[in-house]
Amino acid sequence: MSIFNVTVLNPEPEYKKRVIELTGTPYEQGVVHGRAAKDLIRCNLEVVRQRIGDRLESNVMKLLKENEAFVSQYQPELWQELQGLAEGSELPLEEIALINLPLYFVLGWLQQECSQFTKVLTDQNGNTHTVAVKTRDMGEGPYEHVVLLRQYPNGLEMAEVGLAGIVTFPGSVLTSRGIAVTTSGVWCPRTPFDPAEVNKGEILPNSHLLAENISTIEDAPKYQEATPRLTGLNYVLASAGKAAGFEVTRDKATLFEPSDTAVRTNHFLSPEYSYLSPTVAEGPSSYSRFRRITELLATAESVHDIWSIARDHEGYPQNCVCRHKDDTGKGSVTIYASLFIIETNQVFVVFGNPCECEVSPSIFAIEGR
């Protein structure tokens, strides 16, 4: 049995089936995941294929094959998990690789935007309750998410919220080592991506492998600097009593000084990386969400207060934390929200807009408050 206590906040019973327990080797975990989420994986694959369209007939498949060669050689356990996913889902390995090696993000064919924030609460007995929240916003999909409860032979356990069939970039991870990892993408017209290097590194930094390979948040820069990659990512890393922004570019990785709060959206805060971020004109929602989350987080006094930030609609429909399509059907929409309480291994998740699930504050009650 998993150490993680997972609560799916959606009232519909079918969403409870999206919590999948995985044990054994990466290959064995892939098989079980593939079987349990077969229909959801096909939905995600269809969205990606529609969006890519005729580009599959160009040099994209050549680039994909080159990156497959990197993964199979340098990350063999990950490649074994993809093979297991192919078997379990009864899909060709090429299709599983297509959705897991995200050329469709870095080449700008699909839009992914997210918000992530952490705050350390201290109760009347002096105990900390470190709350890590993530909302994932997507423009065109893929949309269907699952919760994977992993148990490895070495004793490590991980709870991951990510896209069904896609194990290379989960949005939220909590490990039995007491580490929470959340992500948000940073892309703009100045984001460097060299297709000639696609056989030499990760297309997108792999949040699953980062979480799996660190024991403290201070381990993250060393791990990331040793892992070749072609693009960057924003992270918030947290452990009991502390949180830190972790900004990764193609060439560098910077861990900010740990504090009791951390917020990231879709631009870097480091002045050194500012030229790689979208400007306010290019990405107004990122800056609006960052300001609003920072403002609300400063006065949040309970887990429910922090969760309410994920439901916030100031700046509706696109400049708010809980995002919705505009009147023309364009823009990004929030497709899941997760909340971790690190000290108690609690995982809360909503599939879809968090505003659509009314929950009582008592569901987030913590001892001493």
PyMOL commands that set and color helices and strands:
alter all, ss='L'
color gray80, all
select helices_A, chain A and resi 13-18+26-36+38-57+60-74+76-89+93-100+103-106+195-197+207-213+217-225+271-276+284-299+303-310+342-344+354-356+361-364
alter helices_A, ss='H'
color red, helices_A
select strands_A, chain A and resi 5-8+19-23+112-122+128-138+145-151+157-163+172-175+180-184+233-239+242-248+253-255+261-264+333-341+346-351
alter strands_A, ss='S'
color yellow, strands_A
deselect
rebuild
show_as cartoon
